[in-house]
Amino acid sequence: MRYLVVLLLGLVTGVAIALAILFYNPFTAQISLSPLAVSDSQQISLRYSAVAEDSIIITNSGDSSRLQPNPVKVLQLWEAPISNTDVLVTLLHDSRNKSVGIGVKFSSRSERTRLLNGKALVDSAWYIYLPGKGSMLIEQSENHWAFLRDVIIPARWNSGNKWRGNWQGIITDGPGALGTARVYGGSGIYSGLNSEAIETHTAKAYSTDVGPVAMEGRLTIDLSVEVDDETSADASIY
């Protein structure tokens, strides 16, 4: 019996140490400074609400552990090849909170996820359309480990299944060499654009039942080529 107790204590201690290393590993620290913060290039900032009810459309497999589809009767992605995919259609706003366009985002869980290495990865693509200006595509890999550790897990441990606070973090984790997303111009004044972007999330309230309650996303896009509004009239915008 004594040996059994010692064995159990050893297992509990080992699990506790493993969890402590996982949660407080300095090598999994969140990136606090965006590589674009020191860029001298022209940039645009696009904001959107990450709350499901504020979206035009959000759909997935309908799994209870994920954001619930909105509107309720939207078709769900329950087929096996796309069951791990989320689709978001949302309004995009500028820094003055003026609606300037529409964003369509496709996100899928990545097979490269390694939680022990602080990598909760998602592969995503944004299609951005700004009427009167043009369109662009953003390809990125996202790391949601910091959000999972600091927001989702504390919400699940909370007796009310809720979290409140002030969390902000960069979720972009590549595929650019500096951890930035890739931007490809599609039409209009962005035609020929080949640049980079960063996506950040700011959360103030989260519920395990409905997901983000008060949360905003922001796309910061670096324009590596000069965009001249005076010439936009001659550009093909569609």
C-alpha positions in Angstrom: 0.0 0.0 0.0 2.8 2.4 0.9 4.4 1.9 -2.5 1.1 2.5 -4.2 0.7 5.8 -2.4 4.2 6.8 -3.3 3.5 5.9 -6.9 0.3 7.9 -7.0 2.0 10.9 -5.4 4.8 10.6 -8.0 2.3 10.6 -10.9 0.4 13.6 -9.5 3.7 15.5 -9.0 4.8 14.6 -12.5 1.6 15.8 -14.0 1.7 19.0 -12.0 5.3 19.7 -13.1 4.4 19.0 -16.8 1.4 21.4 -16.6 3.5 24.1 -15.0 6.2 23.8 -17.7 3.5 23.8 -20.4 1.8 27.0 -19.0 4.9 28.9 -17.9 7.4 27.8 -20.5 9.3 31.0 -21.5 9.9 29.7 -25.0 6.1 29.8 -25.7 5.8 33.5 -24.7 3.4 35.5 -26.8 4.9 38.0 -29.4 4.3 41.5 -27.9 5.7 43.7 -30.7 4.5 43.5 -34.3 7.2 43.4 -37.0 5.1 46.0 -38.8 5.3 48.5 -35.9 8.8 49.5 -37.0 7.9 49.7 -40.7 7.9 53.1 -42.5 5.6 51.9 -45.3 2.0 53.0 -45.7 -0.4 50.8 -43.8 -4.1 50.3 -43.5 -5.9 49.0 -40.4 -9.2 47.1 -40.7 -11.3 46.2 -37.6 -14.1 43.6 -37.2 -16.1 42.2 -34.3 -15.1 38.7 -33.3 -18.5 38.1 -31.6 -20.6 35.5 -33.6 -23.8 37.5 -33.4 -22.2 40.6 -35.0 -21.1 38.7 -38.1 -23.0 38.5 -41.3 -22.4 34.8 -41.5 -20.4 32.3 -39.4 -20.6 28.6 -39.9 -18.8 25.4 -39.1 -19.7 21.8 -38.2 -21.9 23.0 -35.3 -19.8 21.3 -32.7 -20.7 22.5 -29.2 -17.1 23.3 -28.5 -16.9 25.9 -31.2 -18.6 29.1 -32.1 -22.3 28.5 -32.9 -23.3 29.2 -36.5 -25.0 32.6 -37.1 -27.7 33.0 -38.3 -29.1 29.8 -36.8 -30.4 28.3 -40.0 -27.2 28.8 -42.0 -25.9 25.6 -43.6 -23.3 23.8 -41.5 -20.0 22.3 -42.6 -20.5 18.8 -41.3 -19.0 16.9 -44.2 -15.8 15.1 -43.2 -13.3 17.0 -45.5 -14.5 20.4 -44.1 -15.7 19.5 -40.6 -12.7 21.3 -39.1 -13.3 24.5 -41.1 -14.9 27.8 -40.0 -16.2 30.4 -42.5 -16.7 34.0 -41.4 -18.3 36.8 -43.4 -18.1 40.1 -41.6 -18.1 43.9 -42.1 -14.7 45.6 -41.9 -14.3 49.0 -40.3 -11.6 51.7 -40.4 -10.0 53.4 -37.4 -13.0 55.8 -37.2 -15.4 52.9 -37.0 -16.7 53.5 -40.5 -17.8 50.5 -42.6 -15.3 50.3 -45.5 -15.7 46.7 -46.8 -16.4 43.1 -46.4 -14.0 40.3 -45.2 -14.5 36.6 -45.9 -12.3 34.3 -43.8 -11.7 30.6 -44.1 -10.0 28.9 -41.1 -9.0 25.2 -40.6 -7.2 23.5 -37.7 -3.7 22.7 -38.6 -2.1 19.3 -38.5 1.1 21.0 -37.3 -0.5 21.8 -33.9 1.8 20.9 -31.0 0.4 22.0 -27.7 3.5 20.9 -25.8 5.5 23.3 -27.9 3.0 26.1 -27.4 1.5 25.8 -30.9 -2.2 25.7 -31.3 -2.2 26.4 -35.0 -4.9 27.3 -37.5 -4.4 27.9 -41.2 -6.5 30.7 -42.6 -7.1 32.9 -45.6 -8.9 36.3 -45.8 -10.5 37.7 -48.9 -10.8 41.4 -48.4 -13.1 43.6 -50.7 -13.1 47.4 -50.2 -15.6 49.0 -52.6 -14.1 51.8 -54.6 -10.6 50.6 -54.0 -10.1 46.9 -54.7 -9.5 43.5 -53.3 -6.7 41.5 -51.8 -6.0 38.0 -50.3 -4.3 37.3 -47.0 -2.7 33.9 -46.3 -1.6 33.2 -42.8 -0.9 30.6 -40.1 -2.3 31.5 -36.7 -1.2 30.5 -33.2 -4.0 30.6 -30.7 -2.0 29.1 -27.8 -1.8 32.3 -25.8 -5.5 32.9 -26.1 -6.2 29.3 -25.2 -4.0 29.5 -22.1 -5.0 33.0 -20.9 -8.7 33.1 -21.8 -10.3 29.8 -22.7 -8.8 27.6 -20.0 -9.5 30.1 -17.2 -13.1 30.4 -18.5 -13.5 26.6 -18.3 -12.0 26.6 -14.8 -14.3 29.4 -13.6 -17.5 28.2 -11.8 -19.6 30.4 -14.1 -17.8 29.3 -17.3 -16.9 32.9 -18.0 -13.8 35.0 -18.3 -13.5 38.8 -18.0 -10.3 40.8 -18.3 -8.2 42.6 -20.9 -6.3 40.4 -23.3 -4.5 41.5 -26.4 -2.3 39.4 -28.6 -0.9 38.8 -32.1 -2.3 35.6 -33.5 -0.4 35.7 -36.8 2.5 33.1 -36.9 3.6 33.1 -40.5 4.2 32.0 -43.2 6.5 35.1 -43.5 10.0 34.8 -42.2 9.2 37.4 -39.4 6.0 35.7 -38.4 3.8 37.9 -40.7 1.0 36.9 -43.1 1.4 37.1 -46.9 -0.7 39.7 -48.8 -1.5 39.4 -52.5 -3.3 42.2 -54.4 -6.3 41.2 -56.4 -7.9 44.2 -58.1 -8.2 48.0 -58.2 -5.5 50.0 -56.6 -4.2 46.9 -54.8 -3.5 45.1 -58.1 0.1 43.8 -58.0 0.5 44.2 -54.3 2.8 41.7 -52.7 3.3 42.5 -49.0 2.6 41.4 -45.4 0.1 41.7 -42.6 -0.6 41.0 -39.0 -3.8 40.1 -37.2 -4.4 40.9 -33.6 -7.2 40.1 -31.2 -8.4 42.1 -28.2 -10.8 40.3 -25.8 -12.6 41.6 -22.7 -15.2 38.9 -22.1 -15.5 35.2 -23.1 -18.0 32.5 -22.3 -17.5 28.7 -22.9 -21.2 28.5 -23.9 -21.3 31.1 -26.7 -17.6 32.0 -27.3 -16.3 35.6 -27.4 -18.7 38.0 -25.8 -16.7 41.2 -26.2 -13.8 40.7 -28.6 -12.4 42.6 -31.6 -10.0 41.6 -34.4 -7.7 43.9 -36.3 -5.9 43.4 -39.6 -2.8 45.7 -40.1 -1.7 45.5 -43.8 1.6 46.9 -45.0 1.4 48.4 -48.5 4.8 47.7 -50.0 3.8 49.6 -53.1 2.5 53.2 -53.0 -1.3 53.4 -53.4 -2.4 56.6 -55.1 -6.1 57.4 -54.8 -5.8 59.8 -57.8 -5.0 56.9 -60.1 -7.7 54.5 -58.7 -10.2 55.7 -61.2 -8.2 54.1 -64.0 -7.8 50.8 -62.1 -10.0 47.8 -62.7 -12.1 47.4 -59.6 -14.5 44.4 -59.2 
